[in-house]
Amino acid sequence: PMTLWPLALCLAIVLVAVVFGFLEHWRRASMTVALAMGVAGALRLILPRQTAGLLVVRRRTFDVIVYLGAAVAIAVVAFVVPPAR
């Protein structure tokens, strides 16, 4: 049977990012979303298909590249955008 804890862990990290967003810490929120994507990529890389559950979209290689690529892209944007004055 498919498990939900990997997705729940990633969503819990995103929830922390949402709290940072509400507190107007947009860079910290963005980096936390990047962390969630990185965790998703790492879990997809190390967990078997049944355990990875809803993190499985396509083949493992594709999923890991997309998750980790999104994590890097979000982190880069978070650091490139200048802070508000």
Secondary structure as UniProt FT lines:
FT   HELIX           5..22
FT   TURN            23..24
FT   HELIX           26..46
FT   HELIX           49..52
FT   HELIX           53..55
FT   HELIX           60..80
//
